[in-house]
């Protein structure tokens, strides 16, 4: 039985974004291991039939001694378990995992670049220096990769331009997909939906239209643009409710201060719900979903979730985000950092119920045809099979 390890910086990402791949691997007879820090989702992952190897790592630190310790810990796990393949996600696991896999003699190494985020967003001396360091490390580590999966063409092109990954090893698979059964209007519990409506004071006949943004609360996700767009829309359409959902990313240099969010609440511009586990229910009570991000997303999963729930979307004409929208069919694209354009696009949907319905239906169709997780999981399995057959 072939043994594969998925290496990530959080158990949350494995549970929420890679469950389709895990199920596909198990169904094909792979022995699946996960290497990540402990967390609240480990128990649920283990129940699926995977084995967990705890990894101590500092997600955001840059202390060289601690970073070398992470490489050493990965090497010891890989050497002991003798995996046939390791599949790494996000910057640190991608870089350190590849180096450790080479040291341990792992036959096949796969990387997924799920977005470039903070390091490759914006300017400033500190960011430029960090970017140079990350590029150097990527160039070294990716020499050991058999395949590198990108979620959009722009990221792949950037890595080619930097000389990190060539066309022979890189491949674009647009998103890791979602489960359209989980994110389906017909499968949401009516009782649970009533509870959420009661919590928010949204009776079915209250007449309010709900505009929702779900994201980590960092500036690059477009939080300020969302707040300022709400100011413009609500000045014309007082019956709109703007919901902001997501955790404040403490420790992130671009974190939105809680006081900013609470101030927007006091002004009556947004309702902040914090981190929520009931995303399907939140999307169900929403009429429009937006993500005004300029973060260099891979493919923004929340946009796919909203589309799968038959909700029209408004996002930016930026890397990753533009991949999910067919303008005028399932939503709109606006320029990044332009809250006026964002408000205008939202308003088009606020005033036209039939347009919302039509775009929502097309969005669901697009998810089923392009972003269904089991089909995308099978494509990744083909990469595993190809790499391992070359080494058998």
Secondary structure in CASP SS format (residue, H / E / C, confidence):
PFRMAT SS
TARGET T0000
AUTHOR 0000-0000-0000
METHOD secondary structure of the structure
MODEL  1
X C 1.00
X C 1.00
X E 1.00
X E 1.00
X E 1.00
X E 1.00
X E 1.00
X C 1.00
X C 1.00
X C 1.00
X H 1.00
X H 1.00
X H 1.00
X H 1.00
X H 1.00
X H 1.00
X H 1.00
X C 1.00
X H 1.00
X H 1.00
X H 1.00
X H 1.00
X H 1.00
X H 1.00
X H 1.00
X H 1.00
X H 1.00
X C 1.00
X C 1.00
X C 1.00
X E 1.00
X E 1.00
X E 1.00
X E 1.00
X E 1.00
X E 1.00
X C 1.00
X C 1.00
X C 1.00
X C 1.00
X C 1.00
X H 1.00
X H 1.00
X H 1.00
X H 1.00
X H 1.00
X H 1.00
X C 1.00
X C 1.00
X C 1.00
X E 1.00
X E 1.00
X E 1.00
X E 1.00
X C 1.00
X C 1.00
X C 1.00
X C 1.00
X C 1.00
X C 1.00
X C 1.00
X C 1.00
X C 1.00
X H 1.00
X H 1.00
X H 1.00
X H 1.00
X H 1.00
X H 1.00
X H 1.00
X H 1.00
X H 1.00
X H 1.00
X H 1.00
X H 1.00
X H 1.00
X H 1.00
X H 1.00
X H 1.00
X H 1.00
X H 1.00
X C 1.00
X C 1.00
X C 1.00
X E 1.00
X E 1.00
X E 1.00
X E 1.00
X E 1.00
X C 1.00
X H 1.00
X H 1.00
X H 1.00
X H 1.00
X H 1.00
X H 1.00
X H 1.00
X H 1.00
X H 1.00
X H 1.00
X H 1.00
X H 1.00
X H 1.00
X H 1.00
X C 1.00
X C 1.00
X C 1.00
X E 1.00
X E 1.00
X E 1.00
X E 1.00
X E 1.00
X E 1.00
X C 1.00
X E 1.00
X C 1.00
X H 1.00
X H 1.00
X H 1.00
X H 1.00
X C 1.00
X C 1.00
X C 1.00
X C 1.00
X H 1.00
X H 1.00
X H 1.00
X H 1.00
X H 1.00
X H 1.00
X H 1.00
X H 1.00
X H 1.00
X H 1.00
X H 1.00
X H 1.00
X H 1.00
X H 1.00
X H 1.00
X H 1.00
X H 1.00
X H 1.00
X H 1.00
X H 1.00
X C 1.00
X C 1.00
X E 1.00
X E 1.00
X E 1.00
X E 1.00
X C 1.00
X C 1.00
X H 1.00
X H 1.00
X H 1.00
X H 1.00
X H 1.00
X H 1.00
X H 1.00
X H 1.00
X H 1.00
X C 1.00
X C 1.00
X C 1.00
X C 1.00
X C 1.00
X C 1.00
X C 1.00
X C 1.00
X E 1.00
X E 1.00
X E 1.00
X C 1.00
X C 1.00
X C 1.00
X C 1.00
X C 1.00
X E 1.00
X C 1.00
X C 1.00
X C 1.00
X C 1.00
X C 1.00
X C 1.00
X H 1.00
X H 1.00
X H 1.00
X C 1.00
X C 1.00
X H 1.00
X H 1.00
X H 1.00
X H 1.00
X H 1.00
X H 1.00
X H 1.00
X H 1.00
X H 1.00
X H 1.00
X H 1.00
X C 1.00
X C 1.00
X C 1.00
X C 1.00
X C 1.00
X C 1.00
X C 1.00
X C 1.00
X E 1.00
X E 1.00
X E 1.00
X E 1.00
X E 1.00
X E 1.00
X C 1.00
X C 1.00
X E 1.00
X E 1.00
X H 1.00
X H 1.00
X H 1.00
X C 1.00
X H 1.00
X H 1.00
X H 1.00
X H 1.00
X H 1.00
X H 1.00
X H 1.00
X H 1.00
X H 1.00
X H 1.00
X H 1.00
X H 1.00
X H 1.00
X H 1.00
X C 1.00
X C 1.00
X C 1.00
X E 1.00
X E 1.00
X E 1.00
X E 1.00
X E 1.00
X E 1.00
X C 1.00
X C 1.00
X E 1.00
X C 1.00
X C 1.00
X C 1.00
X C 1.00
X C 1.00
X C 1.00
X E 1.00
X C 1.00
X C 1.00
X H 1.00
X H 1.00
X H 1.00
X H 1.00
X H 1.00
X H 1.00
X H 1.00
X H 1.00
X H 1.00
X C 1.00
X C 1.00
X C 1.00
X C 1.00
X E 1.00
X E 1.00
X E 1.00
X E 1.00
X C 1.00
X C 1.00
X C 1.00
X C 1.00
X H 1.00
X H 1.00
X H 1.00
X H 1.00
X H 1.00
X H 1.00
X C 1.00
X C 1.00
X C 1.00
X E 1.00
X E 1.00
X E 1.00
X E 1.00
X C 1.00
X C 1.00
X C 1.00
X C 1.00
X C 1.00
X E 1.00
X C 1.00
X C 1.00
X C 1.00
X H 1.00
X H 1.00
X H 1.00
X H 1.00
X H 1.00
X H 1.00
X H 1.00
X H 1.00
X C 1.00
X C 1.00
X C 1.00
X E 1.00
X E 1.00
X E 1.00
X E 1.00
X E 1.00
X C 1.00
X C 1.00
X C 1.00
X C 1.00
X H 1.00
X H 1.00
X H 1.00
X H 1.00
X C 1.00
X C 1.00
X E 1.00
X C 1.00
X C 1.00
X C 1.00
X E 1.00
X E 1.00
X E 1.00
X E 1.00
X C 1.00
X C 1.00
X C 1.00
X C 1.00
X H 1.00
X H 1.00
X H 1.00
X H 1.00
X H 1.00
X H 1.00
X H 1.00
X H 1.00
X H 1.00
X H 1.00
X H 1.00
X H 1.00
X C 1.00
X C 1.00
X H 1.00
X H 1.00
X H 1.00
X H 1.00
X H 1.00
X H 1.00
X H 1.00
X H 1.00
X H 1.00
X H 1.00
X H 1.00
X H 1.00
X H 1.00
X H 1.00
X H 1.00
X H 1.00
X H 1.00
X H 1.00
X C 1.00
X E 1.00
X H 1.00
X H 1.00
X H 1.00
X H 1.00
X H 1.00
X H 1.00
X H 1.00
X H 1.00
X H 1.00
X H 1.00
X H 1.00
X H 1.00
X H 1.00
X H 1.00
X H 1.00
X H 1.00
X H 1.00
X H 1.00
X C 1.00
X C 1.00
END
